[in-house]
Amino acid sequence: MTTLAEFWPQCLTLLRSELSERQYALAIAPLTVGEENGAWVIYAKNQFAANMLRTQYAELIHQAAQMTASGIPPLHIKVGQGVHYEAASLPEHGCAAVVSDASNTDPLPEKTIQRSKNSKASAQDIIAERMKNLRRKTTAPKDGKGREAHTQPEQAAESAIESVRKQQEAALRREQTHLSDAYTFDTLVEGKGNQLGVAVGKAIAEKPGESMYNPFFIYGSPGLGKTHLAQAVGNELLQRNPKAKVRYLTSDEYMKAFRATVQDKTWDTFKQQYLNYDLLIVDDIQYIKNKDRTMEEFFYIFEHVHSRKQQIILTCDQLPANLEGMDKRLVSRFSWGMTIPIEPPELEMRMAILERKAQTAGVELKEDASLFIAQNIKQSVRDLEGALNRVLARCRFDNLRVIDIDLAAGTLADIVASNYKPITIELIMKSVADYYRIRIADLLGKKRSRNIARPRQMAMTLAKELTSLSLPAIGEAFGGRDHTTVMHAVKTIGRLKQEEPELKQDYEKLLIVIQH
């Protein structure tokens, strides 16, 4: 019985004889094969290539299969990766499998059949005859001058092959960049802490190498999204210009490559690989400090890339000037372009990050739960996402599709306990001032405009509910006001909570913010 390893190389040989060299190289040669559940499977690299194979070449493959072997399992086409075979040379002498399959294909000329019966015909002769018959059916029409004219299906096939080739080239270029598809401007939540950095990043993606932004030095504490921003620039540049040469690497990867170069003494190769990029991104550059040889080599690479107006993006955990142990020449050059800090995300930004991540996970995140998590996790975006991942894991375990505050609080109880803080009137004032975007001085001042008076009344009411202070003590804390002012504030907010749903919601949000 013919095996897949025997069948496919012969099938490739027949297909190669029927197709143009270009068609075969682009559409057929990259295919791989395998066996699944008793069927033989032809694997294409992507869905586009699989669809093209089904519409343009499936019939030809089927006919070639009939000429090559009899009784083969069903042939399926799907996306995947199997074993790759090269086209084989046809055998010199008879092949019973080919002859036995004659009933399933076009009848052979009587002369060929007679030669087969006399055992004087080779398998190559028989297959050649069948391919002649196949060519008679598929020969392209002639134009008025007797030249072969391309049909519309052939032109469509050529176009499809070219499209696949371009897709494969683009995929290879992207793989070589080491960029993550997940780090784009679309997935980056913008807020006060990174707003300027995002604006600069988009400007660089539009015109890389501009002296004002070269290098682009992004610094901030770990987990704030520096890597996301840097890679988003690279992905945006590739979106605008697919042929752009972009490379992302960490300083650790750079140092490993440098150590290998020292060991192998391949200096020219090491330098050359970094000199032809339109955009070079180096993450966590601080780790090369105190490594004299590494810093020296990076200095020369920086000089060369910058002098040719190729864009450089560096991320770091601190300002260039604060990098103790870094080569002074590098410190100076790191400050040549645009230096942007990434600040910890404010409350609204943290909530937006949580809501977007929950949406991506296909889970509804209630606003009070989002506020609870955002208020308790303030250190970094990484910690914030880690906390949400714990809650999402609990959702999956309990087969839930909605995250409410009870679920969030229960899952993150240990974090809440570790972040416990005493509630003071100063904390209440700051929380209310931040929520309404006013100053604490406004709460203590004499202004009676509604945009100031209402938050002041809210703060007094919260102080009455959340602290053990007396009314006179609360009044004194709010700029020396009388206790009757505090009483009036408490009654007013109590009434408005019944009349105005939005104010009631503000009050409940502030309770969560202050208590957690």
C-alpha positions as CSV (number, residue, x, y, z in Angstrom):
1,M,0.0,0.0,0.0
2,T,1.3,3.4,-0.9
3,T,2.3,5.6,2.1
4,L,1.9,9.3,2.3
5,A,5.7,9.7,2.3
6,E,5.8,7.9,-1.1
7,F,2.7,9.5,-2.5
8,W,3.3,13.2,-1.9
9,P,6.8,13.6,-3.5
10,Q,5.4,11.9,-6.7
11,C,2.3,14.2,-6.6
12,L,4.6,17.2,-6.3
13,T,6.6,16.1,-9.4
14,L,3.4,15.9,-11.4
15,L,2.2,19.3,-10.2
16,R,5.5,20.9,-11.0
17,S,5.3,19.6,-14.6
18,E,1.8,21.2,-15.0
19,L,2.4,24.6,-13.3
20,S,4.6,27.5,-14.1
21,E,7.8,27.6,-12.1
22,R,6.4,30.7,-10.2
23,Q,3.0,29.1,-9.4
24,Y,4.7,25.9,-8.2
25,A,7.2,27.8,-6.0
26,L,4.6,30.1,-4.4
27,A,1.5,27.9,-4.1
28,I,2.6,24.3,-4.0
29,A,6.2,23.9,-2.8
30,P,5.6,25.4,0.7
31,L,2.8,22.9,1.4
32,T,3.3,20.3,4.1
33,V,1.3,17.0,4.7
34,G,0.3,14.8,7.5
35,E,-2.3,12.2,8.6
36,E,-5.3,12.8,10.8
37,N,-8.0,10.2,11.7
38,G,-7.2,8.0,8.7
39,A,-7.2,10.9,6.2
40,W,-4.3,12.5,4.5
41,V,-4.1,16.3,5.1
42,I,-2.5,19.0,3.0
43,Y,-1.5,21.9,5.3
44,A,-1.4,25.5,4.1
45,K,0.4,28.2,6.1
46,N,-2.6,30.4,6.6
47,Q,-6.3,30.6,5.8
48,F,-5.8,32.7,2.7
49,A,-3.5,30.1,1.2
50,A,-5.8,27.3,2.2
51,N,-8.8,29.0,0.4
52,M,-6.7,29.6,-2.7
53,L,-5.6,26.0,-2.7
54,R,-9.2,24.8,-2.5
55,T,-10.5,27.1,-5.3
56,Q,-7.5,27.1,-7.7
57,Y,-5.6,23.9,-7.3
58,A,-7.7,21.3,-5.5
59,E,-8.9,19.7,-8.8
60,L,-5.4,19.6,-10.2
61,I,-4.1,17.9,-7.0
62,H,-6.9,15.4,-7.1
63,Q,-6.1,14.5,-10.7
64,A,-2.4,14.2,-10.0
65,A,-3.3,12.0,-7.0
66,Q,-5.3,9.6,-9.2
67,M,-2.4,9.3,-11.6
68,T,0.1,8.6,-8.8
69,A,-1.6,6.0,-6.6
70,S,-4.8,4.0,-6.2
71,G,-6.9,3.5,-3.1
72,I,-5.4,6.5,-1.2
73,P,-7.3,7.9,1.8
74,P,-9.4,11.1,1.4
75,L,-7.4,14.3,0.9
76,H,-8.2,17.3,3.1
77,I,-6.9,20.8,3.0
78,K,-6.6,22.8,6.2
79,V,-4.3,25.4,7.9
80,G,-1.5,23.9,9.9
81,Q,2.0,22.5,9.9
82,G,3.0,19.0,8.8
83,V,6.0,17.3,7.2
84,H,7.6,19.0,4.3
85,Y,8.7,16.9,1.3
86,E,10.6,17.8,-1.9
87,A,9.4,16.7,-5.3
88,A,10.8,13.2,-6.2
89,S,12.3,11.9,-9.3
90,L,9.9,9.5,-11.0
91,P,10.9,5.7,-10.9
92,E,12.5,4.2,-14.0
93,H,10.3,1.0,-14.2
94,G,6.8,-0.1,-13.9
95,C,4.5,0.9,-11.2
96,A,1.4,-1.3,-10.6
97,A,-0.3,1.4,-8.6
98,V,-0.3,3.7,-11.5
99,V,-1.6,1.1,-14.0
100,S,-4.3,-0.2,-11.6
101,D,-5.7,3.3,-11.3
102,A,-6.3,3.7,-15.0
103,S,-10.0,3.1,-14.6
104,N,-10.3,6.3,-12.5
105,T,-8.8,8.6,-15.0
106,D,-9.1,9.4,-18.7
107,P,-8.7,6.4,-20.9
108,L,-5.2,5.9,-22.1
109,P,-4.5,5.5,-25.8
110,E,-4.6,1.9,-26.9
111,K,-1.0,2.0,-27.8
112,T,0.0,2.9,-24.2
113,I,-2.3,0.3,-22.7
114,Q,-0.7,-2.4,-25.0
115,R,2.8,-1.3,-24.0
116,S,1.7,-1.6,-20.3
117,K,0.4,-5.1,-20.9
118,N,3.6,-6.1,-22.5
119,S,5.5,-4.7,-19.5
120,K,7.6,-2.5,-21.8
121,A,6.2,0.8,-20.6
122,S,7.6,2.5,-17.6
123,A,5.5,4.4,-15.0
124,Q,7.1,7.6,-16.3
125,D,5.6,6.8,-19.8
126,I,2.2,6.1,-18.4
127,I,2.1,9.3,-16.3
128,A,3.4,11.3,-19.2
129,E,0.5,10.1,-21.4
130,R,-2.0,11.0,-18.7
131,M,-0.4,14.4,-18.2
132,K,-0.7,15.0,-22.0
133,N,-4.5,14.2,-21.8
134,L,-4.7,16.6,-18.8
135,R,-2.9,19.3,-20.7
136,R,-5.3,18.9,-23.6
137,K,-8.1,19.8,-21.2
138,T,-6.3,22.6,-19.4
139,T,-4.3,24.1,-22.3
140,A,-4.8,27.9,-22.4
141,P,-6.5,29.3,-25.5
142,K,-4.5,31.0,-28.2
143,D,-4.7,34.6,-29.1
144,G,-5.0,35.9,-32.7
145,K,-1.3,35.4,-33.3
146,G,-1.2,31.9,-32.0
147,R,0.3,32.8,-28.7
148,E,-1.0,31.3,-25.4
149,A,-3.5,33.7,-23.9
150,H,-4.1,33.8,-20.1
151,T,-7.6,33.1,-18.9
152,Q,-9.3,35.1,-16.2
153,P,-9.0,32.2,-13.7
154,E,-5.2,32.0,-14.4
155,Q,-4.8,35.7,-13.9
156,A,-6.8,35.4,-10.6
157,A,-4.6,32.6,-9.5
158,E,-1.4,34.6,-10.3
159,S,-2.8,37.5,-8.4
160,A,-3.8,35.3,-5.4
161,I,-0.3,33.8,-5.4
162,E,1.3,37.2,-5.4
163,S,-1.0,38.3,-2.5
164,V,0.0,35.2,-0.5
165,R,3.7,35.9,-1.2
166,K,3.3,39.5,0.1
167,Q,1.5,38.3,3.2
168,Q,4.2,35.8,3.9
169,E,6.9,38.4,3.4
170,A,5.1,40.8,5.7
171,A,4.6,38.1,8.4
172,L,8.3,37.3,8.2
173,R,9.3,40.9,8.5
174,R,7.0,41.3,11.6
175,E,8.4,38.2,13.2
176,Q,11.9,39.6,12.8
177,T,10.9,42.9,14.6
178,H,10.2,41.0,17.9
179,L,7.2,43.3,18.4
180,S,4.1,42.0,20.2
181,D,0.8,42.4,18.2
182,A,-0.9,43.1,21.6
183,Y,1.1,46.4,22.1
184,T,-0.6,48.9,19.9
185,F,-2.1,52.4,20.4
186,D,-5.5,50.9,20.1
187,T,-5.0,48.7,23.1
188,L,-3.1,51.5,25.1
189,V,-5.4,53.3,27.5
190,E,-4.5,57.0,27.4
191,G,-4.6,59.2,30.6
192,K,-2.9,62.0,32.3
193,G,0.1,59.9,33.2
194,N,1.0,58.9,29.6
195,Q,-0.8,61.5,27.4
196,L,2.2,63.4,26.3
197,G,4.2,60.2,25.6
198,V,1.4,58.9,23.4
199,A,1.3,62.1,21.4
200,V,5.1,62.0,20.9
201,G,4.9,58.3,20.0
202,K,2.3,58.9,17.3
203,A,4.4,61.8,15.9
204,I,7.4,59.5,15.6
205,A,5.4,56.8,13.9
206,E,4.4,59.4,11.3
207,K,7.9,60.8,10.8
208,P,10.6,58.7,12.4
209,G,14.1,60.2,12.9
210,E,13.0,63.9,13.5
211,S,15.7,65.5,15.5
212,M,13.3,66.9,18.1
213,Y,12.2,63.4,19.1
214,N,15.4,61.4,18.5
215,P,16.1,59.7,20.8
216,F,12.8,59.3,22.5
217,F,13.6,58.5,26.1
218,I,10.7,57.1,28.1
219,Y,11.2,56.7,31.9
220,G,9.2,55.7,34.9
221,S,8.7,53.0,37.5
222,P,8.2,49.4,36.5
223,G,4.8,48.3,35.3
224,L,3.5,51.7,34.1
225,G,3.3,50.8,30.4
226,K,6.7,52.0,29.0
227,T,7.2,48.8,27.0
228,H,3.6,49.0,25.6
229,L,4.1,52.6,24.5
230,A,7.5,51.9,22.9
231,Q,6.2,48.9,21.0
232,A,3.1,50.7,20.0
233,V,5.3,53.2,18.1
234,G,6.9,50.3,16.2
235,N,3.6,48.7,15.3
236,E,2.1,52.0,14.2
237,L,5.2,52.6,12.0
238,L,4.8,49.2,10.4
239,Q,1.1,49.9,9.9
240,R,1.9,53.1,8.0
241,N,5.0,51.6,6.2
242,P,5.0,47.8,6.0
243,K,8.5,47.8,4.5
244,A,10.0,49.8,7.5
245,K,12.8,48.0,9.3
246,V,12.0,47.9,13.0
247,R,13.7,46.0,15.8
248,Y,12.7,45.7,19.5
249,L,15.0,44.2,22.1
250,T,15.6,44.3,25.8
251,S,19.0,45.4,27.1
252,D,19.4,41.9,28.4
253,E,19.1,40.5,24.9
254,Y,21.6,43.1,23.7
255,M,24.1,42.1,26.4
256,K,23.7,38.4,25.6
257,A,24.4,39.1,21.9
258,F,27.4,41.2,22.9
259,R,28.8,38.4,25.1
260,A,28.4,35.9,22.2
261,T,30.2,38.3,19.9
262,V,33.1,38.6,22.3
263,Q,33.3,34.9,22.5
264,D,33.1,34.3,18.8
265,K,35.0,37.5,17.8
266,T,32.3,38.4,15.2
267,W,32.5,42.2,15.7
268,D,31.5,43.2,12.2
269,T,28.4,41.0,12.1
270,F,27.3,42.3,15.6
271,K,27.6,45.9,14.6
272,Q,26.0,45.5,11.2
273,Q,22.8,44.0,12.5
274,Y,21.9,47.2,14.3
275,L,22.8,49.7,11.7
276,N,20.1,49.3,9.1
277,Y,17.0,49.8,11.2
278,D,14.5,52.7,10.6
279,L,13.5,52.3,14.3
280,L,15.6,50.7,17.0
281,I,13.9,50.1,20.4
282,V,15.9,49.1,23.4
283,D,14.0,48.3,26.6
284,D,15.4,48.9,30.1
285,I,18.6,50.5,29.0
286,Q,19.6,51.0,32.7
287,Y,20.9,47.5,32.8
288,I,23.9,48.2,30.7
289,K,25.4,50.6,33.3
290,N,28.6,49.7,35.0
291,K,29.5,47.4,32.0
292,D,32.2,49.4,30.3
293,R,32.7,47.3,27.2
294,T,29.0,47.0,26.6
295,M,28.4,50.8,27.1
296,E,31.3,51.6,24.7
297,E,29.9,49.4,22.0
298,F,26.4,50.8,22.4
299,F,27.8,54.3,22.2
300,Y,29.2,53.7,18.7
301,I,26.0,52.1,17.6
302,F,24.0,55.0,19.0
303,E,26.2,57.5,17.2
304,H,26.0,55.7,13.9
305,V,22.2,55.2,14.0
306,H,21.5,58.8,15.2
307,S,23.8,60.4,12.7
308,R,21.9,58.7,9.9
309,K,18.6,60.1,11.3
310,Q,17.3,56.6,12.1
311,Q,14.9,56.7,15.1
312,I,16.0,55.4,18.5
313,I,13.5,54.7,21.4
314,L,14.9,53.9,24.9
315,T,13.0,53.0,28.0
316,C,14.4,53.3,31.5
317,D,13.4,53.3,35.2
318,Q,14.8,56.8,35.8
319,L,16.0,60.1,34.3
320,P,19.2,59.9,32.3
321,A,20.9,62.3,34.7
322,N,20.1,59.9,37.6
323,L,21.8,56.9,35.9
324,E,24.8,56.3,38.2
325,G,27.4,54.1,36.6
326,M,26.3,55.0,33.0
327,D,28.9,56.3,30.6
328,K,28.7,60.1,30.7
329,R,28.7,60.3,26.9
330,L,25.6,58.1,26.8
331,V,23.9,60.1,29.5
332,S,24.4,63.2,27.4
333,R,23.1,61.6,24.2
334,F,20.1,60.1,26.0
335,S,19.0,63.7,26.7
336,W,19.4,65.0,23.1
337,G,15.9,64.4,21.9
338,M,12.6,64.0,23.9
339,T,12.6,62.7,27.5
340,I,9.1,61.9,28.7
341,P,8.1,60.5,32.1
342,I,5.3,57.9,32.5
343,E,3.3,58.6,35.7
344,P,1.2,56.1,37.6
345,P,-2.3,56.1,36.2
346,E,-4.9,58.2,37.9
347,L,-8.2,56.6,39.2
348,E,-10.1,57.2,35.9
349,M,-7.4,55.7,33.9
350,R,-7.1,52.6,36.1
351,M,-10.8,52.1,35.8
352,A,-10.6,52.4,32.0
353,I,-7.8,49.9,31.9
354,L,-9.8,47.4,34.0
355,E,-12.9,47.8,31.9
356,R,-11.1,47.3,28.6
357,K,-9.3,44.2,29.8
358,A,-12.6,42.8,31.2
359,Q,-14.3,43.5,27.9
360,T,-11.5,41.7,26.0
361,A,-12.1,38.7,28.3
362,G,-15.8,38.8,27.5
363,V,-16.8,39.5,31.1
364,E,-19.0,42.4,32.3
365,L,-17.3,44.5,35.0
366,K,-19.7,46.5,37.2
367,E,-18.7,50.1,37.8
368,D,-18.6,49.7,41.6
369,A,-16.3,46.7,41.2
370,S,-14.1,48.5,38.8
371,L,-13.9,51.4,41.2
372,F,-13.1,49.1,44.1
373,I,-10.2,47.4,42.3
374,A,-8.8,50.7,40.9
375,Q,-8.9,52.3,44.3
376,N,-7.1,49.4,46.0
377,I,-4.4,48.8,43.3
378,K,-2.5,52.0,42.6
379,Q,1.1,51.0,42.2
380,S,1.3,50.0,38.5
381,V,-0.7,48.9,35.5
382,R,1.0,45.5,35.8
383,D,-0.3,45.1,39.4
384,L,-3.7,46.3,38.3
385,E,-4.0,43.7,35.6
386,G,-2.7,41.1,37.9
387,A,-5.5,41.8,40.4
388,L,-8.1,41.7,37.7
389,N,-6.6,38.4,36.4
390,R,-7.3,36.9,39.9
391,V,-10.9,38.0,39.7
392,L,-11.3,36.7,36.1
393,A,-9.9,33.3,37.3
394,R,-12.5,33.2,40.0
395,C,-15.1,34.0,37.4
396,R,-14.0,31.1,35.2
397,F,-13.9,28.8,38.2
398,D,-17.4,29.7,39.3
399,N,-18.7,30.0,35.6
400,L,-19.7,33.6,36.1
401,R,-20.0,36.3,33.4
402,V,-20.4,39.4,35.6
403,I,-18.0,40.8,38.2
404,D,-19.7,42.7,41.0
405,I,-18.2,44.4,44.0
406,D,-18.9,41.4,46.3
407,L,-16.9,39.1,44.0
408,A,-14.1,41.6,43.6
409,A,-13.9,42.3,47.3
410,G,-14.0,38.6,48.2
411,T,-11.3,37.6,45.7
412,L,-9.0,40.5,46.7
413,A,-9.6,40.4,50.4
414,D,-5.9,39.9,51.2
415,I,-4.9,42.9,49.1
416,V,-7.6,45.1,50.8
417,A,-6.3,44.0,54.2
418,S,-2.7,44.8,53.4
419,N,-3.8,48.2,52.0
420,Y,-5.9,49.1,55.1
421,K,-5.7,52.8,56.0
422,P,-7.3,54.8,58.8
423,I,-10.0,57.1,57.7
424,T,-9.2,60.7,58.6
425,I,-10.9,64.0,57.7
426,E,-7.8,64.9,55.7
427,L,-8.3,61.7,53.6
428,I,-12.0,62.6,53.1
429,M,-11.1,66.1,51.9
430,K,-8.5,64.9,49.5
431,S,-10.8,62.2,48.1
432,V,-13.6,64.6,47.5
433,A,-11.4,67.3,46.1
434,D,-9.8,64.8,43.6
435,Y,-13.2,63.4,42.7
436,Y,-14.7,66.8,41.8
437,R,-11.4,68.2,40.5
438,I,-11.2,71.1,42.9
439,R,-8.6,72.1,45.5
440,I,-8.7,71.3,49.2
441,A,-8.4,75.0,49.7
442,D,-11.7,75.5,48.0
443,L,-13.4,73.2,50.6
444,L,-11.9,75.3,53.4
445,G,-12.6,78.6,51.7
446,K,-15.6,81.0,51.8
447,K,-16.8,80.5,48.2
448,R,-20.5,79.5,48.0
449,S,-20.9,78.8,44.3
450,R,-22.6,75.5,43.7
451,N,-19.6,73.8,42.1
452,I,-17.8,74.4,45.4
453,A,-20.6,74.3,48.0
454,R,-22.0,70.9,47.0
455,P,-18.6,69.1,47.2
456,R,-18.1,70.8,50.6
457,Q,-21.4,69.5,51.9
458,M,-20.6,66.1,50.5
459,A,-17.3,66.1,52.4
460,M,-18.9,67.2,55.6
461,T,-21.5,64.4,55.3
462,L,-18.9,61.8,54.7
463,A,-16.9,63.0,57.6
464,K,-20.0,62.7,59.8
465,E,-20.6,59.1,58.6
466,L,-17.1,57.8,58.5
467,T,-15.4,59.3,61.5
468,S,-16.2,59.7,65.2
469,L,-15.7,63.4,65.1
470,S,-18.4,65.6,66.6
471,L,-20.2,68.2,64.5
472,P,-18.3,71.1,66.1
473,A,-15.0,69.3,65.4
474,I,-16.0,68.7,61.7
475,G,-17.0,72.4,61.4
476,E,-13.7,73.5,62.8
477,A,-11.8,71.3,60.4
478,F,-13.6,72.9,57.5
479,G,-12.3,76.4,58.0
480,G,-13.8,77.1,61.4
481,R,-17.4,76.7,60.5
482,D,-20.3,76.5,63.0
483,H,-21.7,73.0,63.8
484,T,-25.1,74.2,62.4
485,T,-23.4,74.5,59.0
486,V,-22.4,70.8,59.2
487,M,-26.0,69.8,60.3
488,H,-27.4,71.7,57.3
489,A,-24.9,69.9,54.9
490,V,-25.9,66.5,56.3
491,K,-29.6,67.2,55.8
492,T,-29.1,68.6,52.3
493,I,-27.1,65.7,51.1
494,G,-29.5,63.2,52.7
495,R,-32.4,64.9,50.8
496,L,-30.6,65.1,47.5
497,K,-29.7,61.4,47.6
498,Q,-33.4,60.7,47.5
499,E,-34.1,63.3,44.7
500,E,-31.0,63.0,42.5
501,P,-29.8,59.5,41.5
502,E,-26.6,60.9,40.1
503,L,-25.7,62.6,43.4
504,K,-26.5,59.3,45.2
505,Q,-24.2,57.5,42.9
506,D,-21.4,60.1,43.5
507,Y,-21.8,59.5,47.3
508,E,-21.6,55.8,47.0
509,K,-18.5,56.0,44.8
510,L,-16.8,58.3,47.3
511,L,-17.6,55.8,50.1
512,I,-15.8,53.1,48.1
513,V,-12.8,55.4,47.3
514,I,-12.4,56.6,50.9
515,Q,-12.9,53.2,52.6
516,H,-10.8,51.2,50.2
